[in-house]
Amino acid sequence: MATTEPPEPAQPSAVLVLDFDGTLCIGDDPVLFYAEEAERRHPGAALVQPTRTFLAGSGAVPDAPDGYHAVAAMARAAGLSNATLSEAYLASRARLDAGEGETRPPDGVRHLLTDVRSAGVRVVLVTNAPLVGAQSWLDTHELTALIDEVVPNAGKPAAMPQILDDLAARWGLAAPQRLASVGDVWVNDIGPAMERGSAGFFIDRFGLGHGPSTSAAATFEGVVAAIRDWVRTVTAP
């Protein structure tokens, strides 16, 4: 798997895995950029307004757990090829890298990650996004120093079980409970963690309830208390 070069820290007590879009990076503009870029490449496809409707919770797209999947499903139905969609997606990430759009970290996330790392838990960002857009966003929001490792272009969900196993092995985590994953797409972020006996904190924005989790809420802020409880458990003497 492709990663940025991780540091060589002391043996951690646990590892907290975070998703990026919809988890650490909150805001709909990146999804809307994707819809705009796809629509621009296929003017006959009306994608932006239906995407706004989906994100407002007023229009379902079958089997779409988040805005990115919704855009892709609607675009394919309108005749866009996967190659065109990939081009549109990369163009949308370049706009994020250039500082376009309104996004923010969850309230209190810097404080949370500072406390997590102070307790001896390492923080790893695992995202399907490329580093383009993601790294500059972390820098802008002063989160880079609170992330021990970044795994971009992760290939979730197919690659996630192996990524989690590799992280656990490399960081010397014998017990699966010492790893936790936080994300807003159950099949990508939560299912693979729960299946290996790890913790999963599901940001269920649309109330989909796709599967079991350690804790679920509509927002990142809603699972913070549960994450802190997990940290206390895995770092207890």
C-alpha positions as a printed Julia matrix, in Angstrom:
237×3 Matrix{Float64}:
   0.0    0.0     0.0
   1.24   3.5    -0.73
   1.85   5.66    2.3
   3.69   8.74    3.38
   6.81   7.9     5.36
   5.76   7.22    8.95
   7.9    8.33   11.88
   9.62   5.86   14.16
   7.75   6.39   17.44
   7.8    4.3    20.59
   5.62   1.22   20.73
   2.0    2.47   20.78
  -0.68   1.09   23.04
  -3.25   1.26   20.22
  -3.96   2.71   16.78
  -6.88   4.94   15.8
  -7.67   4.91   12.08
  -9.51   7.89   10.61
 -11.22   8.35    7.26
 -10.83  11.74    5.54
 -13.85  13.0     3.55
 -16.98  13.12    5.67
 -15.01  12.2     8.79
 -12.0   14.45    9.37
 -12.9   16.85    6.53
 -16.47  18.09    6.99
 -18.34  19.99    4.29
 -20.23  19.3     1.08
 -18.22  21.48   -1.3
 -15.74  18.72   -2.31
 -18.66  16.49   -3.31
 -20.3   19.34   -5.18
 -16.99  20.03   -6.98
 -17.04  16.4    -8.11
 -20.6   16.78   -9.41
 -19.71  20.05  -11.15
 -16.64  18.58  -12.84
 -18.58  15.52  -13.98
 -21.44  17.65  -15.29
 -18.97  19.92  -17.1
 -17.62  16.91  -18.97
 -21.11  15.73  -19.91
 -23.37  18.81  -20.21
 -26.41  16.65  -20.83
 -26.14  15.16  -17.35
 -27.89  17.08  -14.59
 -25.82  16.19  -11.54
 -25.27  19.24   -9.35
 -28.84  19.88   -8.23
 -29.64  16.2    -7.57
 -26.43  16.02   -5.55
 -27.54  18.99   -3.46
 -30.87  17.25   -2.9
 -29.14  14.03   -1.85
 -26.83  15.84    0.57
 -29.83  17.61    2.1
 -31.34  14.21    2.83
 -34.26  14.85    0.51
 -33.44  12.47   -2.31
 -32.15   8.93   -2.01
 -29.82   7.31   -4.51
 -30.03   3.5    -4.28
 -27.01   1.91   -2.6
 -25.19   5.25   -2.22
 -23.81   5.59    1.32
 -22.37   9.07    0.75
 -22.24  11.95   -1.7
 -19.33  10.61   -3.74
 -21.08   7.32   -4.39
 -24.29   9.21   -5.23
 -22.52  11.39   -7.82
 -20.84   8.37   -9.38
 -24.1    6.41   -9.56
 -26.04   9.29  -11.13
 -23.19  10.06  -13.55
 -22.93   6.47  -14.74
 -26.69   6.36  -15.22
 -26.35   9.49  -17.39
 -23.72   7.8   -19.55
 -20.41   8.98  -18.11
 -17.55   6.49  -18.36
 -15.37   5.5   -15.44
 -12.44   7.24  -17.12
 -14.38  10.5   -17.32
 -15.48  10.14  -13.71
 -11.88   9.6   -12.63
 -10.84  12.73  -14.51
 -13.66  14.7   -12.88
 -12.72  13.43   -9.44
  -9.06  14.4    -9.81
 -10.12  17.84  -11.05
 -12.3   18.23   -7.96
  -9.36  17.31   -5.69
  -7.17  19.85   -7.44
  -9.75  22.51   -6.58
  -9.62  21.43   -2.94
  -5.81  21.59   -3.09
  -6.09  25.14   -4.42
  -8.11  26.14   -1.37
 -11.54  26.3    -2.97
 -14.65  25.49   -1.0
 -15.74  25.63    2.61
 -14.7   22.69    4.74
 -13.69  22.29    8.38
 -12.48  19.71   10.86
 -15.01  18.44   13.41
 -15.37  20.64   16.48
 -12.8   19.73   19.11
 -10.9   17.27   16.92
  -7.49  18.84   17.6
  -8.06  18.51   21.33
  -9.23  14.92   20.88
  -6.25  13.88   18.76
  -3.82  15.61   21.1
  -5.24  13.66   24.03
  -5.31  10.41   22.04
  -1.65  10.71   21.07
  -0.65  11.78   24.57
  -2.19   8.52   25.81
   0.14   6.54   23.54
  -2.35   5.9    20.72
  -1.11   6.47   17.19
  -3.38   8.15   14.63
  -3.43   6.92   11.02
  -5.41   8.54    8.21
  -6.62   5.99    5.64
  -8.38   7.53    2.66
  -9.39   6.64   -0.87
  -8.46  10.19   -1.84
  -5.07  11.01   -3.31
  -2.63  13.13   -1.33
  -3.52  15.99   -3.7
  -6.03  18.01   -1.72
  -5.76  15.96    1.46
  -2.23  16.93    2.51
  -2.69  20.64    1.85
  -5.97  20.52    3.78
  -4.25  18.9     6.78
  -1.55  21.57    6.63
  -4.06  24.41    6.36
  -6.06  23.16    9.33
  -2.95  22.49   11.44
  -3.64  18.77   11.74
  -0.51  17.37   10.07
   1.43  17.11   13.33
  -1.44  15.15   14.9
  -1.41  12.42   12.23
   1.3    9.77   12.53
   0.81   8.28    9.09
  -1.26   8.85    5.94
  -2.39   6.04    3.64
  -3.79   7.66    0.46
  -5.38   5.92   -2.55
  -6.31   3.18   -0.1
  -8.67   1.18   -2.3
 -11.38   0.78    0.34
 -13.35  -1.37    0.89
 -11.47  -4.19   -0.87
  -8.07  -3.31    0.56
  -9.18  -2.23    4.03
  -8.94  -5.61    5.81
  -5.33  -6.0     4.7
  -4.51  -2.39    5.57
  -5.84  -2.88    9.1
  -3.98  -6.18    9.48
  -0.76  -4.58    8.22
  -1.1   -1.64   10.61
  -1.75  -3.95   13.56
   1.25  -6.11   12.67
   3.64  -3.23   12.03
   2.65  -1.4    15.22
   2.78  -4.61   17.26
  -0.88  -4.8    18.29
  -1.52  -8.37   19.37
  -5.12  -7.79   20.49
  -7.59  -6.68   17.77
  -9.38  -4.47   20.32
  -6.34  -2.19   20.3
  -7.25  -0.91   16.84
 -10.26   1.27   16.03
 -11.59   2.79   12.83
 -13.7    5.93   12.43
 -15.57   6.67    9.21
 -18.77   7.64    7.46
 -19.06   4.71    5.03
 -19.82   1.5     6.9
 -18.58  -0.91    4.26
 -15.31   1.02    3.89
 -14.41   1.9     7.43
 -16.52   0.11   10.02
 -17.32  -3.33    8.63
 -13.68  -4.37    8.12
 -12.78  -3.24   11.66
 -15.72  -5.01   13.3
 -15.05  -8.21   11.35
 -11.52  -8.48   12.82
 -12.75  -7.79   16.35
 -11.62  -4.18   16.43
 -13.68  -1.12   17.35
 -15.7    0.81   14.79
 -17.13   4.31   15.23
 -19.71   5.01   12.53
 -20.59   8.54   11.43
 -24.04   7.67   10.1
 -25.02  11.03    8.59
 -27.99   9.66    6.68
 -29.21   7.21    9.34
 -28.52   4.19    7.15
 -27.63   1.79    9.95
 -25.78  -0.46    7.53
 -24.28  -2.78   10.12
 -22.91  -3.21   13.63
 -20.58  -0.68   15.19
 -19.08   0.07   18.57
 -20.85   3.42   18.48
 -22.77   5.4    15.85
 -23.97   8.98   15.55
 -24.9   11.43   12.83
 -21.73  13.46   13.36
 -18.11  12.96   14.35
 -18.78  14.96   17.48
 -21.41  12.39   18.42
 -18.88   9.54   18.67
 -16.12  11.45   20.49
 -17.2   10.27   23.95
 -17.17   6.66   22.77
 -13.7    7.12   21.24
 -12.44   8.52   24.54
 -13.95   5.55   26.38
 -12.13   3.19   24.0
  -8.85   5.05   24.56
  -9.25   4.76   28.33
  -9.92   1.02   28.01
  -6.98   0.19   25.76
  -4.51   2.35   27.67
  -5.53   1.26   31.16
  -2.67  -0.33   33.17
